[in-house]
Amino acid sequence: SLYGQDMARRYFGSVREDLAPYHVKDPDIVAQIALEVDRRIRELKIRDWHRNHDVLNRMRNEVDDVLFEYASRKGMELPIDIQDRIIDKCIEIARANADQ
């Protein structure tokens, strides 16, 4: 869907920025992460999800899982603070676009 592409593009920008210092420059890999983040967040959306702390925590866990899966596949050490920053940014993006 167009909405999914637009959201994935927003996640892409955020993820790319934070992964750049770790020499993750392949846009295909970053795009795969962004699409997977978007898919997992969308699957958890329910009515008023952006005010529901349980749903937000599940979303955070899903984004964390995507990053962990990617990093372990690539044999990469991604510092916890960078993971947390990416997770926070992705949740902020999702919340900022909650009505779409």
N, C-alpha and C positions, 0 to 999 in steps of 0.2 A: 504494500500500500504506500501511497505517497506520504502519508503521515509517518509511517515507520521509517521510510527513507530519510525524511526530514529530521526525525529524532536521532536516528543512527548518525547522521551527519553532525549533529550537535555533540553527541558522545564522542565521535571520532576526533573532533577538535580538542576536546578536553583530554582524552586518553593520549593522543599524539604528543601534546605538549608535555605531559608528565613522563612519557616513556622516552622522549628524545635523548635525555642525558644517559640513557642506558643503551644507546646505539640501536634502538628499535626504530629503524627508519623505513622499513618495508611497509608502504601504505596498505598492501593487501592484508598483512597481519593485523595492523591497527584496525582496518575496516572489519575484519572478522570478529575482533574483540568488541567493537562498537555494535555490530549487528547482534551479537550474542547478548550483550548487555541489554539492548533494546528489547529483544525477544523475551528475556527472562523478566524484565521489569513489567512489560505489558501483560504477561501471563498472571501476574499477581495483582493487577489493578482491579479494585472493587469500588463500589460506591463510597465516596469520601475517603478513599485510600490515603490521600495526602495528609489527612489528620489522624490516621490510624497508626499508632506506634508499632503495633505488632506487624502490620504489613510493611511499614518502612524498614523495620529490622530485618524482615525476610528479604526485602529488596537489597539491603546492604549485604546480607549474607550471600545472595546470588551473585552480586557484582564481585564480591570477594572471591567466590568460587571460580568465576570466569578468569579473574586475574591469576589465581593460584594455578588453575589448569594450564593456562597459557605459559606461565613462568616455568612450571615443572616440565612441560613439553619441550621448552627451549633451553632447559638447563640454566635458567637465569635466576639470580638473586634479586628480588625486587624488595627494597626496604619497606618495612611496615608503614612508616610515615607516608611514603609515596602511594602505597596501596590505599591507605586511609584517605589521602587527598583525592585520589581518583574516585573512590567510592562516594565521598562527600559531594564532589562535583557532579557526578552522575545523578545522585539523588536530588540535588538542587535543580539540575536541568529538568528532571522528570516533574518535580513539584512546580517549577515555573511554567510548565506547559501542561498542567493538570487538566485544564478544560478542553484540551484538544483531543 
